[in-house]
Amino acid sequence: MAAKRRKHSEDFKRDAVALTYKSDKSLSEIAEDLGINRSVLARWRREFDELGNKAFPGNGLRKLSPLEEENLRLKRELADVKEERDILKKAVHIFLRWSCPSLVGTTRLGFQADAFNFT
């Protein structure tokens, strides 16, 4: 039976990493004292070195700067607007097909889109 996965708080991880820099003990000794695997402590240290204060966000979510949050919000909004635009384009084509059957042609949309400058 597999052991239950333990969760460690952000403070615990930061303290453990700080201990690796301040202590004269090896990484393996510190990990053993803390009751964690050496590879886990090494990964925490590597994450802290790479990300600094953004390391250990918890629950798989990165801490974003205000600029990154705004950028992410704008990307989501742009995707929504593009989807709405595409839906409206399709609706226009459907309505034109039913209201103007004489325009039905050989295009993929079922009518001559060039007559109305649709692209």
HELIX and SHEET records of a PDB file:
HELIX    1   1 GLU A   10  LYS A   22  1                                  13    
HELIX    2   2 LEU A   27  LEU A   34  1                                   8    
HELIX    3   3 ARG A   38  LEU A   51  1                                  14    
HELIX    4   4 GLY A   52  LYS A   54  5                                   3    
HELIX    5   5 PRO A   66  SER A   99  1                                  34    
HELIX    6   6 PRO A  101  LEU A  103  5                                   3    
HELIX    7   7 ALA A  113  PHE A  116  5                                   4    
END                                                                             
